[in-house]
Amino acid sequence: MEFTFNCQRYIFYPLDDDSYRKTFANKEVGGVIITADFYPLILGILILVSSLISLRAGISVAIVEIILGVIFGNLGFIKPESWMLYIAGFGGILLTFLAGTEIDMDLMGRKLKESFLIGFVSFFVPFLGVLASTYCLAGWNLTASLIAATALSETSIAVVYSVLVETSLCKSETGKLLMVATFITNMGTAIVLSVLFMRPTVYTLLFYVISILAIFLASKYSLLIFENPKIKDKVVEAEIKYIFLLLLVFIFFASLGGGQAILPAFLLGLFMSRHFQENSQSREVKTRLKTVAFAIITPIFFIVGGMKVSIPFIIAAAGIFIVIFLSRQISKFIGVYFVAKRFLDDGQMYTTLMMSTGLTFGLVACLFGLNAGLIDQATYSVLTGVLVLSAVLPSFVAQRWFLPIHSEDHVAEKVNKNNK
């Protein structure tokens, strides 16, 4: 083991085997030689520290994870490797599925008009606002402006769901309406991205067919697994592995067909929600699934999301960054607040702020634009920076100052317990 702090040179050999040393100890980043075990170690430390800071400060752990991802990623202590990116992508899909399981179908039917209107304006108004600011003010070409408008019009269902779970709002009427509205917004983003930029193939059709078939069969026959006495409540956790397999099927065929697994994952959770109701014997499956998700998988999603932000690129384009961020947030506020004020009796500002968050599907759209050559690295960094800041700032303000009354007591009680 060699450690030279001032020169930023670290060499770690987890084994004494020379072949292992030659194979894995040759990755150099910024003058730092790092082995395969170093990044997972840093990642594990960040996950634990994020939880401790969240408990102490009384703010969402997702916010802390994103911030630490930005800081340590830009300091060079950790870089997003391929396995991290895949787990992070899976974490976003898993959060989307869990959000779908929280939807009350009866409430959705009663509040469909309110949910649809909030979700629609949350997509449409920011789309126009960002398109105008990037094309007219920033001087981007039309294609880059359309990618930016599509990416920044979304609302992050992963951020919304995580914050709602931590504040016990996911079971409230406000929380359930929020998740339905978020799904409507993301559906608009997905449709526009597909219509404007994606070229459907036979594999795209296959993705849709497989998704519909999987959702139908899972919603109809999953109880054969959840309620099977030979399978349920066993240490092997076959129920959780079954859900993971369904999500992996979506991811595989989405990648094959050029689609996105986020929307079918939400629909899968929505149609399987009746299996996880409070009076259902299989509700414990969702509890254990959330434990696995929030312990290791979803923290990687948020930390990697923060790591994608390049501070040097943002500083170099600070003016454009500020213009795009303000245009997005102002248009989100204008679009959502007045509709929420008309239809909601409580939590209008909280709903507006949470609908103003971005991350999940926006990162997907940005990455699509980068890989397709529609935007360059600098543009990608600015857009991801806007998404990450929009994930942190509105959710922090909403949780700190605009929580609906019945949730404030829960958060205060949690903070008091942590301080004792």
KOLNU-802545 format. One record per residue: x, y, z of N, C-alpha, C in turn; residue in one letter. Coordinates in steps of 0.1 Angstrom, whole numbers, plus 5000, padded with zeros to 4 digits. Example, Ala and Ser with C-alpha at 12.3 -4.5 7.8 and 13.67 -1.06 7.14 Angstrom:
BEGIN
513249435078512349555078513249675078a 512849785071513749895071512950005079s 
//
This chain:
BEGIN
500849885000500050005000500950125000m 500650224991501350344990500450464991e 500750564999499850675001500650805001f 500450894992501151024991500151124990t 499751195000498551285000498851404992f 499951474993500251594986500251584971n 500751464967500851444952499651374947c 498651344956497451274952497651144946q 498551064951498850934946498550834956r 497650744953497250634962497350504954y 497950404960497950274955497550174965i 496450104962495850004972495849864966f 496449774973496449634968495649544978y 494449514975493649434984494149294987p 494949234977495549104979496949114976l 497749014980499149004977499448944964d 498448894957498648824945499148924934d 500248894928500848984918499948994906d 499348884902498448884890497248984892s 496748984904495649074908496149214907y 497349234912497949374913498149424898r 498649344889498949384876497649414868k 496549334872495349354865494549474869t 494449494882493549594887494149724892f 495449724894496049844900496649934890a 496049944878496550024868495650134863n 494650164870493650274867494150404873k 494450494864494950624869493950734866e 493550814876492650924874493251044880v 493651144872494151264877495451244886g 496251154882497451124889497251024901g 496050974902495650884913495550744908v 496250654913496150514908495150444918i 494150384913493050334921492750194917i 492450104927492149974924490649954924t 490149834920488749814918487949834931a 488549824943487849824956487749964961d 488350064955488450194962487050274960f 486550274948485250344946484150284953y 483950154954482950094962483050134977p 484250144982484550184996484050324998l 484450424989483950554990482450564989i 481850494980480450494978479750444991l 480250334997479650295010479750395021g 480850465021480950575031479950685029i 479850725016478850835013477450795016l 477050665014475750625017475450635032i 476350585040476150595054476150735060l 477150815055477250955060476051035056v 475451005044474251075039473151045049s 472950925053471950885062472050955076s 473350965081473551025094473251175093l 473751235082473451385081471951405080i 471251325072469851335070469051325084s 469451225092468851205105469151325114l 470351375114470651485122470051615118r 469951645105469451775100467951775098a 467351655097465951645095465551675081g 466351655071466051675057466151545049i 465551545038465551425030466951365027s 467051235028468351175026468751185011v 467651185002467951194988468651324985a 468351434992468951564990470451554994i 470651495005472051485010472851405001v 472351294996473051204987473451274974e 472551354969472851424956473951524959i 473851594970474851704973476251634975i 476351524982477651464984478151404971l 477251354962477651304949478351414941g 477751534942478351654934479651684940v 479751694953481051734960482151634957i 481951514961482951414960483251374945f 482251384937482551354923483451464916g 483151584920483951694914485351704921n 485451654933486851654939487651534934l 487051444927487851334921487951214930g 487251214941487351094950486550974945f 485650994936484850884931484350924917i 484350824908483850844894482750744891k 481750784883480750684879481250574870p 481350454875481750344866480550274861e 480750184851479650124844478650054854s 479249974863478349904873477550004881w 478150114885477350214893476250274884m 476550304872475450354863474350264861l 474650134860473550034858472750024871y 473350014882472650004895471850134897i 472450244894471650374895470450374886a 470550334874469450324865468350224870g 468750114876467850024882467150084894f 467950164902467350224913466250324910g 466450394899465450484894464150414890g 464350304883463250214879462550164891i 463250114901462750054913461850164921l 462450284922461650384929460350424922l 460450414909459250444901458150334903t 458650214903457750104906457050114920f 457850144930457350164944456350284944l 456650384937455750504937454350454931a 454450374921453150324915452350234925g 453050164934452350084943451650164954t 451950284956451350374966450050444961e 449750424948448650494942447350424947i 446350504951445050464955444150474942d 443750354936443050364924441750434925m 441050414937439750484939439950634939d 441050684947441350824947441750874933l 442450794926442850834913441650864904m 440650774905439450794898438650924902g 438650954915437951064920438651194916r 440051194916440851314914441551314901k 440951244891441651234878441751364871l 440751444872440751574866441851664872k 441951674885442951754892444351704889e 444551574890445851514887446351534873s 445351524863445751534849446151684846f 445351774851445551914848446951964855l 447151924867448451954873449651894866i 449451764863450551704855450751764841g 449651794835449851854821450551984821f 450052074829450652214830452052204835v 452352104844453752084849454652044837s 454151984827454951944816454952054805f 453752104801453652194789454252334791f 453952394803454452534805455952534806v 456652454813458052454813458652414800p 458052324792458552294779458652414771f 457552494771457552624763458552724768l 458652734782459552824788461052794785g 461352674787462752634785463152644770v 462152604761462452614747462652754743l 461952854748462052994745463453044750a 463753014763464953064769466253014762s 466252884759467452824753467652864738t 466552884731466552914717466753064715y 466053144722466053284720467053364728c 467253324741468253384750469653324750l 469653194751470953124751471553114737a 470753114727471253104713471552964709g 470952864715471152724711470452694698w 470852594691470152554679468852484683n 467952474673466552424676466652284682l 467452194677467552054682467952054696t 469052124700469452124714468452194723a 467752294718466752354726465552264728s 465152184719464152084720464551974730l 465751934730466251834740466151894754i 466652014755466652084768465152094773a 464252144764462852164768462252024773a 462551924765462051794769462551744782t 463851754784464551704796464051774808a 463951914807463651994819462252014822l 461351954813459951964816459451854825s 460251754828459751644836459851674851e 459151594859459151604873459751464878t 460651464887461351344891460451264901s 459951154896459051074905459951004915i 461250984913462150924923462251024935a 462551144932462751244943461351264950v 460351284943458951304949458651184958v 458751064953458450944961459350934974y 460650954972461550944983461251044994s 460951164991460551275001459251235007v 458251194999456951155005457051045015l 457950945012458050835021458650875034v 459650965033460351005045459551095054e 458551165048457651255056456251185058t 456151055055454950985057453751045050s 454051115039452951175031452451085019l 453150975017452850895005451450825007c 450950815019449650755021448550865022k 448950985022447951095023447351125009s 446251195009445551234996446551324988e 447151414995448151504988449251424981t 449851334989450951254983450551164971g 449351104972448951014962448551094949k 447951214951447651304940448951344933l 449951374942451251424936451851314927l 451851194932452451084924451751064910m 450451074911449651054898450051174889v 450051294894450351414886451751404880a 452751354888454051334884454151234872t 453351124873453351034862452751094850f 451751174850451251244839452251334832i 453051404841454051494835455151414828t 455551304834456651224828456051154815n 454751124815454251064803454351164791m 454051294794454151394784455651404779g 456551404788457951404785458351284776t 457951164780458251044772457651054758a 456451094757455751104744456551204735i 456851314740457551414732458851374727v 459651304737460951254733460851154722l 459851064723459650954713459251014700s 458351104700457851164687458851244680v 459651324687460551424681461851354677l 462351254685463751214683463951064680f 463050984686463250834685462650774672m 463350684666462850624654462450474658r 461150454657460650324662461050214652p 461350094658461749974650460849864655t 461049744649460349624653460649594667v 461849634672462149604686461349694696y 461049814691460249904699458849854701t 458249794690456949724691457049614701l 458149534700458349424709458449464723l 459049584726459149634739457749664745f 456949724737455549764741454749634743y 454849534735454049414736454549344749v 455849324751456349254763455849334775i 455949464775455549544787454149524790s 453249534780451849514783451549374788i 452149274782451949134786452449114800l 453649164803454149154817453249214827a 452749334824451949404834450649334836i 450049284825448749214826448949084834f 449949004831450148874838450548894853l 451348994855451849024869450649074878a 449849164872448749214880447649104883s 447649004874446548904876447048784884k 448348744882448848614888449948634898y 450248754903451348764912451048704926s 449748694929449348634942449748494943l 449948424931450348284932451748274938l 452548384937453848384943453748444957i 453048564959453048634971452348554982f 451348474978450548404988450848254989e 451848214981452248064981452948034994n 452447945003453047915016454447855014p 454747795003456147745001457147844997k 456647974994457548074989457548194998i 456448245003456348365010456948355024k 457548475028458148495041459348395043d 460048365033461248275034462448365033k 463548315039464748395039465348415025v 464948335015465548355002464848474995v 463748535000463048644995462748634980e 462048524977461748494963460748604957a 459948664966459048764961459748884956e 460748924963461549044959462349014946i 462848894945463648854933462648854921k 461448814923460448814913460148954908y 459949044917459749184912460949244905i 462149214910463449254904463449204890f 463049074888463149014874462249084865l 461049124869460049194861460649324856l 461249394866461849524862463049514853l 463849404855464949374846464449344832l 463349274831462749254818462449384811v 461849474818461549604812462749674807f 463849674816465049744812465649684800i 465649554799466349484787465649514774f 464249504774463549524762463449674759f 463449754769463549904766464849944759a 465949884764467249904758467249854743s 466649734742466649674728465749754718l 464649814723463749884714463850034714g 464850084722465050224722464050304730g 463350234739462350294747462850324761g 461950354771462250384784461450294794q 462150234804461450144813460750214824a 460850344825460250414836458750404837i 458150434825456650434824456050294827l 456550184820455950054823456150014838p 457350054844457550024858456550084867a 456150214864455150274872453750214870f 453450174858452150114855452149974862l 453249904862453349774869453049794884l 453649894890453349914904451949954906g 451350034897450050084898449049964898l 449249874888448249764887448549654898f 449749654904449949564914449649614928m 449249744929449049814942448049744950s 447049684944446049614952446549494960r 447649444955448349334962449049374975h 449249504976450049564987449249654996f 447949644996447149725004447349685019q 446949775028447249755042446549625048e 445449595042444749475047445149345039n 446149365031446549245023447649175030s 447649045029448648955035450048975029q 450049025017451349045010451949185012s 451349265020451849405022453249405028r 453649295035455049285040456049275029e 455649225017456649215006457049355003v 456149455002456549594998457349655009k 457149625022457949675033459349625032t 459549495029460949445027461549495015r 460749515004461349564992461849714994l 461049795001461549925004462749925013k 462949835022464149825030465349795021t 465249705012466349675003466649794994v 465549854989465749974980466450084987a 465950134998466450255005467750225012f 468150095014469450075021470650085012a 470550044999471650044991471450084976i 470250044970470050064956469750214953i 468750264959468350404956469450504960t 470150484971471250584974472250594962p 472550484956473450484944472850574933i 471550564931470850644921471150794923f 470850834936471050974939472451024939f 473350944944474750984945475350994931i 475050894922475550894908474951014901v 473651044904473051164898473851294901g 474251304913475051414917476451414911g 477051294909478351284903478351324888m 477151324882477151364868477251514865k 477251594876477351734875478851774874v 479151854864480551904862480552054866s 481152084878481152214883481952304873i 483152264868483852354858483052394846p 482252294840481452334829480352434833f 479752414844478752504849479252644851i 480452654858481052784860481352854847i 481852774837482152834824480952884817a 479852824820478552874814477552924824a 478052994834477253034846476053114841a 476253204832475053294828473953214822g 474353124812473353034806472652944816i 473452894825472952804835471852874844f 472152994848471153064857469953094849i 470053134836468953174828468053044826v 468652934823467852814821467152764833i 467952764844467352724857466152814861f 466352944860465253034864464053014855l 464253004842463152984833462352864836s 463152754839462452624842461652644855r 462252694866461552694878460352794878q 460552904872459453004871458252954863i 458652884852457552834844456852714851s 457552634858456952534866456052594876k 456452694883455652754894454452814888f 454552894877453352954871452352844866i 452952744860452052634855451252564865g 451952524877451352434886450652514897v 451152624902450652684914449152724913y 448852794902447452844900446452734898f 446852624892445952514890445852444904v 446952424911446852364924445952444934a 446152574933445352664942443852654939k 443552634927442052624923441452484928r 442252374927441652244929442052184942f 443052234949443452174962443052254973l 442652194984442252264996443452295005d 444452205004445652215013446952175005d 448052235009449352195003449552244989g 449052354985449252414972450652444969q 451352514978452752544976453652424977m 453352334986454052204987453952134974y 452752124968452552054956453352114945t 453352254944454052324934455552304934t 456052304946457552294948457952144944l 457152044949457551914946457451884931m 456451944924456251924910457351994902m 458152084909459252154903460552084903s 460551964910461851884911462051814897t 463251794895463651714883464851624885g 464951524878466151434878465951314869l 465051224873465051084868464951084852t 463751114847463551104833464351214825f 464651334832465451434826466851384823g 467451314832468751254829468751164818l 467651084817467550984805467551064792v 466751174792466651254780467951324776a 468651374786469951434784470951334778c 470951214784471951114780471551074766l 470351064763469951024749470451134739f 470251254743470751364734472251364732g 472951334743474451324742474851214733l 474351094736474750974728474350984714n 473251054711472751064697473451184689a 474351254696475051364690474251484688g 473051494695472151614694472651724703l 473351694714473951804722475451764725i 476251864729477651834732477751814747d 479051784752479251764766479051884774q 479352004770479052124777477552144780a 476852124769475352144770474752034780t 475251914778474851804787475151834802y 476351894805476651934819475752044824s 475452134816474552244820473252194824v 472652104815471352054817471251964829l 472251874831472351794843472451874856t 473251984855473352064866472052134870g 471252174860469952234862469052134869v 469152004864468251904869468551874884l 469851864887470251824900469951944910v 470152064906469752174915468252184916l 467552154906466052144907465552034916s 466351924917466051814926466251854941a 467351934943467651964957466952084962v 466952194955466452324961464952324963l 464052294954462652294956462152194967p 462752074967462451974977462852014991s 464052074992464452125005463552235010f 463252325002462352435006460952375010v 460452285002459152225005459152155018a 460152075020460251995032460452085045q 461152185043461552275055460452365059r 459752425049458852535052457352515047w 457152415039455752405033455152275035f 455552195045454952065047453452085051l 452552005045451252005050451151975065p 450252025072450152035086450251895092i 449551795087449551665093450851595092h 451751645083453151575082454151645090s 453951775094454951845101455251785115e 454151735122454351675135455151555134d 455051475123455751355121457251385120h 457551485112458951525109459651585122v 458851665129459351725142459651615152a 458751515153458951415162460151325159e 460351305146461551225141462851305145k 462851435142464051515145464351515160v 463251525168463451535183464051395188n 463551285182464051155187465451145183k 465851195171467251175167468251265175n 467651375181468551465189468651415203n 467851325207467951275221469151185223k 
//
